[in-house]
């Protein structure tokens, strides 16, 4: 999910009048006619509808091939498609949100009180001075499916000279509390206070095989997140320092604070509400296969990755998107990597779709741009956004990391293979010790 230099602020750019009700979001106006083709020659005409990760790629095409779009890349604008969240999530919101409030903590920020499940603050008043903090906790407790597993992600790292290296990874994540999906308990017994866990295991090449990281966020947002890594060279799992929020995640072009819905812990940040805007996002059609989208369908001619025109189709659409900008409180800013960190939250999906980070001098640094896909989820579809396929780039060192669709399939909830439903193995620090067994 969305700072100036001295303080960390969460900012939402919103043009709507009156209150914001996420559960009752409406499609944006078709401000760009369906069938419009956006290219390197005319992209600036549509820049107001682009998130920074998209416009920066167009602007950088002539500067550096690695971070710019491949020449000839097109955006074909289609029509809005709706992907509402399950009714069970909104039922929980209706039942519990009335008892939720913000509570000030000694450092000057705010924590949340009375939260059980669903969206903490579904009705936001743009004039509410606390609207930014409320939105930040809507993102912290955004909708998650109970289980996600992705087998053999295709991960490609590209350096500034367009040299590429390929690896494959397994990703497994669990929600432990505030679960609203049908067929699961609201809280997993023995959760130890964990709200969400995410694991990534390197499968190849041989030099990095078994290197595994797992991150934990807590149901109590005042607790500092915990990160562990298993190193096969010493056959041990190590807990990372709390200062590792800025450390590159498994050598990729993003840090630990970029892998979570909000930078952590949220009580170290301030929040300011600015607004919402319609922006172009790209989401596969539901009829696309959820398994492997072969690499041959992705343009890699310049060291970057973008779906070829036959895969793009008209899957681009305008979606109302909240923009949340977070900055650390002054007393925690020293040694932190970012002056501000923006996340872009899809209004309908309550989903952090994309992010951008600026360095301590206010210079554009890292971002991520997703390619979402809808997964069948109950009676509707869940848009699996940035975790399924995305491109993340470092615009200062000119290199990128791309996460392309998994060779062996991506799964959610009850469709997940039984092997990946083992929470003790894939969702605890103790499980890391079993990686090589």
C-alpha positions, 0 to 999 in steps of 0.5 A: 500500500501510500512523506516529506523529509523530516517526517513520515506521512501517509498521504491519500490523494482523494477527489471524492466529495463526502465520505469514502465507503470502500465497500460501496466503491463505484467504477471510475468514469471512462476518462480514456476511451476503450481501445485507446493505444498509448505508446512512447509517442503519446504517453504524456497525454495520459500521464495524469492517469498513470502511477509513478512506476508507469510514467517513470518507465515511459520517461526512462525508455530513452535513458536506460533500457533496463528500467524503461519500457522496451521500445514499441511497448503499448498500453491498450485501454479496455473497460473496467471490470469489477472484482469485489471482495467476498461478502464474508469480509464485509459481513465482518466489517459490518459486525466489528467496525463500530467498536474500532478506534485509534489510540495515541501512543507515547511516541506521538503516533497512533495504534488501533483498539478494538479490532477483530476482523474485516476493515477497521474504518470502512467509512472515511470522512475526508475532513477527519484529521485522523483520516490518514491514520485510519486509512493506514490501518485499513491497509495494515489489516487489508483483506488477505486470503487465508492461504497463498502458495506459488510454486516455482516463481520465475525470478529474473534479476537484471543489472545495469548492463542488461545482464540477466540471471534467472532463479526459481522460488517457492512462496507461501503465506498465511493469515493467522488471525482476523480470517474471514474466508469461509471454511477457516476459523477466524483465528488459528489456534496457537498463533502466538499473536502472529497476524500474517506470515510470508515465506520465500524459499530459493529453489535454484540455482544450486548456489542459493538453493534452500536460502529461505526468508520468513517475515511475521507481522503481529495482530498488535501493530505496536510490536516490531515485526520479526524476520528470519532467514535460513542459511544452508551453509550453516544449516541454521535459522537466524533472526534478523536485526530490527535495523534490517527493514532497509536490507534488500529482501533476498538480494532483490530490488526491494527492502523488507519494508517494501514487502508488507502492506505498510512499512512496519511498525505502523506506530513509527509513522505519521499519516496524512490524508490527501485523496484518490485518483483514477489510474491505469492498472493491468489485470489479466482477464479471469479466463486466463490460465492461473498457472504458467504464462510462458516467459516467451510471452514476455518482452525481454529484448532490453533486459526489462520485462513487459507482456507482449502485445498479444498478452497485453490485449485490452487488460489495462483499465482505469481503477479508483486508487487511494494513494498512501504516503508514509514517513517515519517520525523524526525520532526514528528517521536516522539510518532509515532508507526512505524519506517517503514511501507511497503505496497505491490502494485499489478502492474496490479490492482494498488491496495494496497494488503498487509502491514507490520509495524516495531516498533521504534526499527526496530522489526517486529510488525504488518502485514496483509495478504489478500485473494482477490476475483474478483467482476464483474465490467463493462466488467471485474473484480475488485480484491477486495483485503484486504478489503474483507477477510484478517488476521492481526497479532501482532507478538510481543503480539502473537494475530491476527484479522481475517476478513472473508467473510460476511454472508449477502454479499459483493457488489460494485457500482450499485449492492449495496443494496439501503440502503447502497447507502445513503452517508449522513448516512454512509459517514458523521459525522452527519450520526453517530448520526442516528446510533441508530435511 
